[in-house]
Amino acid sequence: MSESSRGFESPILRSSSSDAPPPSIEALTERLPTTIQAIREYFSTGRISDDLFRDTARLILASAQPIPP
């Protein structure tokens, strides 16, 4: 079931289509300033996409609750 068929449509994805070019960094910065700043800070220390994957996996696994028997 897609998000739109459940009544939820992301405002970020709503304005995009497969034929539309991706938004510019300036447009994203205007729409999502806090997110863009966080991304810049994260990667400014020399981190790469592999680091982001590892850090995200650690956060997910650290917050996981054990499944009761």
C-alpha positions as a LaTeX table, in Angstrom:
\begin{tabular}{lrrr}
\hline
Residue & $x$ (\AA) & $y$ (\AA) & $z$ (\AA) \\
\hline
Met1 & 0.00 & 0.00 & 0.00 \\
Ser2 & 1.50 & 3.32 & $-1.02$ \\
Glu3 & 1.68 & 6.34 & 1.28 \\
Ser4 & $-0.73$ & 8.31 & $-0.89$ \\
Ser5 & $-3.29$ & 5.48 & $-0.81$ \\
Arg6 & $-3.15$ & 5.56 & 3.01 \\
Gly7 & $-3.93$ & 9.27 & 3.00 \\
Phe8 & $-0.35$ & 10.45 & 3.62 \\
Glu9 & 1.65 & 12.28 & 1.02 \\
Ser10 & 5.04 & 13.77 & 1.80 \\
Pro11 & 5.22 & 17.51 & 1.00 \\
Ile12 & 8.78 & 16.96 & $-0.21$ \\
Leu13 & 7.79 & 14.20 & $-2.62$ \\
Arg14 & 4.45 & 15.71 & $-3.64$ \\
Ser15 & 6.04 & 18.36 & $-5.86$ \\
Ser16 & 8.33 & 15.93 & $-7.62$ \\
Ser17 & 7.63 & 13.66 & $-10.53$ \\
Ser18 & 9.73 & 11.27 & $-12.55$ \\
Asp19 & 10.02 & 13.89 & $-15.31$ \\
Ala20 & 10.99 & 16.77 & $-13.03$ \\
Pro21 & 14.64 & 17.54 & $-12.37$ \\
Pro22 & 15.82 & 17.11 & $-8.79$ \\
Pro23 & 15.55 & 20.24 & $-6.64$ \\
Ser24 & 18.60 & 22.48 & $-6.42$ \\
Ile25 & 20.60 & 22.68 & $-3.20$ \\
Glu26 & 19.38 & 26.27 & $-2.87$ \\
Ala27 & 15.74 & 25.14 & $-3.04$ \\
Leu28 & 16.35 & 22.38 & $-0.49$ \\
Thr29 & 18.21 & 24.78 & 1.81 \\
Glu30 & 15.26 & 27.16 & 1.68 \\
Arg31 & 12.72 & 24.41 & 2.36 \\
Leu32 & 14.75 & 22.38 & 4.89 \\
Pro33 & 17.37 & 24.67 & 6.46 \\
Thr34 & 17.86 & 22.68 & 9.67 \\
Thr35 & 18.22 & 19.38 & 7.83 \\
Ile36 & 20.70 & 20.80 & 5.32 \\
Gln37 & 22.76 & 22.36 & 8.12 \\
Ala38 & 22.87 & 19.04 & 9.99 \\
Ile39 & 23.97 & 17.22 & 6.83 \\
Arg40 & 26.71 & 19.79 & 6.21 \\
Glu41 & 27.94 & 19.52 & 9.81 \\
Tyr42 & 27.94 & 15.71 & 9.71 \\
Phe43 & 29.98 & 15.47 & 6.53 \\
Ser44 & 32.26 & 18.48 & 7.22 \\
Thr45 & 34.50 & 16.32 & 9.39 \\
Gly46 & 35.42 & 14.04 & 6.49 \\
Arg47 & 32.73 & 11.45 & 6.99 \\
Ile48 & 31.47 & 9.56 & 3.95 \\
Ser49 & 28.21 & 7.79 & 3.09 \\
Asp50 & 29.56 & 4.53 & 4.57 \\
Asp51 & 29.96 & 6.31 & 7.92 \\
Leu52 & 26.36 & 7.51 & 7.73 \\
Phe53 & 25.16 & 3.95 & 7.07 \\
Arg54 & 27.22 & 2.59 & 9.99 \\
Asp55 & 26.08 & 5.32 & 12.39 \\
Thr56 & 22.44 & 4.86 & 11.41 \\
Ala57 & 22.66 & 1.08 & 11.83 \\
Arg58 & 24.21 & 1.53 & 15.28 \\
Leu59 & 21.41 & 3.87 & 16.35 \\
Ile60 & 18.74 & 1.47 & 15.11 \\
Leu61 & 20.34 & $-1.55$ & 16.75 \\
Ala62 & 20.99 & 0.30 & 20.00 \\
Ser63 & 17.33 & 1.26 & 20.27 \\
Ala64 & 15.97 & $-2.18$ & 19.34 \\
Gln65 & 14.03 & $-3.97$ & 22.02 \\
Pro66 & 14.56 & $-7.70$ & 22.47 \\
Ile67 & 11.76 & $-9.87$ & 21.17 \\
Pro68 & 10.23 & $-11.88$ & 24.01 \\
Pro69 & 10.29 & $-15.68$ & 23.61 \\
\hline
\end{tabular}
